Amino acid sequence: MLALMTGCATRPVAPAADRDGAPASPPAELHKVPDAEPRVEPIRSGGPNKPYEVAGEHYEPITTDAPYAERGLASWYGNKFHGRPTSSGEVYNMYAMTAAHATLPIPSYARVRNPANGREVVVRINDRGPFHKGRIIDLSYTAALKLDLLRGVAPVEVKRITYAEIRAGAWQKPANEPPPTFVPEVPPGSPQRETTATVAATVTTGPGYWLQFGAFGRLDGAEALRQRVAEADLGLLPLLTIVREAGLNRLRAGPFPSADEARSMADKLRTESGLESSLVEKR
């Protein structure tokens, strides 16, 4: 069951597409689907919580009610696995608020935050994956939609909700806190809309030494390159930013304390990952 690289089970119980992706006709107003509601569920012994290996990598799932927080890249899975069993044995529903994680207990609950726009969701962990360098969580289609992550892999923050937090209700948001504004996704090729990410991108980078990896007319080109750079060196993730200058979306990392440190990182990325960059000094 864990041999598949996506973290989903291997035997289909319902028809599924050959390639993964978004559903052709998703239900309306999926952004109104409520988050998973945490409850104290016993952590299963064995089964999906046993140590396992995928592609030569060894994984040790957490089997206690331990706190957990991590930053990294999130992906999502959809149509191809809809209706198939997950690692927990439950059937995957891409319209539910669930997620796959390599080591969090099954079942358990986690809060996932998109730092680019401040959106947060609560998901139930019921599957294993993703098994790609730098990625820490695989979200259901609806969870990714609510976080505005359907364009691809992007940075997130993941925090497990413990039993104590569930019993105390500490995971709940204040009743008077307004929800983030939802703007529906546009089809590929449509005029690019203004989002929280593009608004943030209009802010110029501060003084210091920066590495610039590329400049794109469309934001999705810069986002795709950011994913590649982050996967090459996860330590760069907090330093990566997309800025809007002279009508282009520019992917930069920085600021570095000195030009030498920036050049050293550029050399490392060129040698190890074939990534080219140029040094930019901002005063």
N, C-alpha and C positions, 0 to 999 in steps of 0.2 A: 504494500500500500504506500510505503514511503519512498519507493523507488522513483516515482515520477517527480520531476524537478519542480513542479508547481506546488507541491504540497497537498494536492488533492488526490482522492482515491482513484483507482485504476479501472474499475468496472462500471460502465454506465448503466443506470437504471431508467433513463429516459433519453430521448433523442437529444443530441447536442451538436453544435456546429463544429466543423473541422478546425477552424481557427478561432481563437478567443477574441472577444471584443464586446462592444455594446449591443444590447438587443435592438432588433430592427424597429420595434414599436413598443417602447417601454410605457408602463402605466403613467398616467398623468399625475402631476404633483407629488413625485417621489420625495421631493425635499421636505414634505410634511410627514413622512414616515417617522414615528417617534424613535428615539434612541433605544438601545437595549436597556432594560431596567435591571440593574444588578440585584441579585439575591444570593444568599449563601448556598452554594452547591458544593457537595463533597468533591474533593480532588480525586479523580480516579487513580487507583493503583494499577500499574502495568498499562497495557493497551497503548494509547497514544502518548502516555507519559513515561514510557520506557526509553532508555537511551537508544539512539539509532544512528545510522550513517546514511548520508546521501552524497554521491559523487566524491567519495573519499573523505568527506568531512564528518566529524563525530559531534553529535549533539546530545546534551544532557538536559532534558526538560526539568523545570522546577516542580517539585512535588510537595512543597509546603506553602503556607499562606504568607509568603514573603513579599515585602514591597519591591517594586521594580520600576525603574525609569530609564529611558533610552532615547537618544536622538539618532535619526538616520533617514533613510529613504523609504518611501511607501510606494507600493504598486497596487493594482487592483485586478481582480479576475471576474469574468462575467459569463457570457453566453455559452462558451465551450463547456463549462463545468456545472452549469445550472441543471439541477435535477440529479446530479451524481453524488455518491456518498463522500463525505469528508473523512478526515483521519479519525474523527470521533465516532463515525458510524452514522451521524446525522446527515440528512440530505442537504446539499448546498442549495440555498435560495439566494440568488443574487439581489433580490429585492428586500432581504432582511438585513438587519444591522449586525453583521458578523465579520470576523476577520481570521486570518491564519497567521500564526506566529511560530517560530522555530522552537522556542523553549518555554514560553509561558504555560502555566498549568491548563489542562483541558478538563472541565470547562473553567473559565475565569472571565473577568471583565476588565476592560481597559479604556481609559480616556485617551483619545487621539486628537492632537491639535495641529492645525496647519499654521505655522508661524507667519506665513506670507499674508494671511488675511484674518487671523485670529479665530477662525471657526474651530469648534470642537465638537466631537461626537463621542458617544459611549457605545462600544461594540462588545459582543460576546465572542470570546476566543473558542472556536470549535474545530480548528483545522491546523495543519502543519504547513510551514512555508513562510516566506519565499526563500528559495535556495539560490540566491544571486548575491554576489559581493556587494556589500553596502546597503542592501535592502533589509529592513527589519520587520516589515509587516505587509501583508497582502490583504487589502480591504475588499469587502463586497462592493458590487457596482453602486448600490445606493449609498453606502458609507462614503465612497469616493466622491459621488455626486454632491453629497451634502458638504463635503470639505472643499469642493471645487478642484478636484484632483484628477478629473477624467482625461485631461490632456496628456497624462503620462506620469512617469516617476517623479516624485518631488519630496523635499525634506518635510519631516513631521517630528513631533514629540509624542512619545508613548509612555503612559503611566498606568501601572496596574492598580486596580481598586481592591483594597484588602477587605477581609471580613469585617474588621473593626470599622472601617469607613462605611461599609454597607449597613451594618447594624446601627451606626450613629446617623445615617443619612447624610454623611459628610460629602458624598459624591454629587449631591444634587446642587444645581445652580440656584441662586436666589430667585424667588418668584418674580421679582420686579426687574430682573435683568433683561433688557431687550435682546431678542435674537438677532444674529447678523442678517443683513439684507441678502436675499437670495436673488441672483441674476442667472436665468437659465443659460445653459451652454449653447453655443451657436454651432451649426454644422461646419465641417472643414471647408475652407475656401470662401466662407462668408466674410464680409468686412470685419476686421478685428475690433471687438468691443473694448471699452475701457473697463478694467477690473481693478481690484485692490492692488494686484501685482503690477499692473501697468502704471497706476497712479504712483506707487512707491518707486517705480523705475524712473520717474521724472526727476527724482532727487539725485543730484550729482554726487560722486564719490568725494570723500574728504581728503585732506592733505596727506601726503605720504607716497610710498612706492606701491604701485599696483601692477599685477599681471593681467593683460587683456588677451582673452582667448579667441574672440571673434566678435563681429558686429553684424546684425541681422535686421532686415526690414520688418520681419514678423517676429513677435515675441516667442512663438513656439520653436523657432530655430534656436534662439538663445537658451530656452528651457531644455531642449534636447542636448545641447552641448554641455549645459550645467550638469545634467545627469551623467554624461560620459566622464567629465572631470571629477565629479564626486565619487564615481565608482573607481576611478584610477587611484584616488587618494582621499579616503573618507575624512582625514584630518583637515582637509581644505573646506569641508562643507560649511562650517560657520563663517568662513571668509568669502564665500562666493556670493556675488550680488549681480543683478542685472540693472544697468543704468540706461536711461534714455538721454542720448546726446546727439545733436545734429540729425535728428530724425531716424536714428538707428538704435536698436537694442543691443547694448554692449555687455558681454559677460566678462566680469573682472573678479579677481581675488585680491584681497588685501584689507587694510594696508599692512605692508611689511615694514619693520623698523628701519631697514636699510636697503639700498639698491643691491648690495651683495647677497643678502638673504633672499630677495626676490629672484635674483639671477640663479641662485642655487636651487630654488624650487623649480624654476623654469627648466633648468638642465635635467633635474630628476624626472620631471614629467615627460620631457622629450625623449630621454634615454629609455625609461621604463614603459611608457605608454604611447609614445609617438605623438604626444600633444604639443603643438606649437603655441607660443605666446610671445607677446611683446611687452617690454617694460614701459610703464606709463608713470610719470612723476606728476603729482598734483600738488600745487602750492597753495 
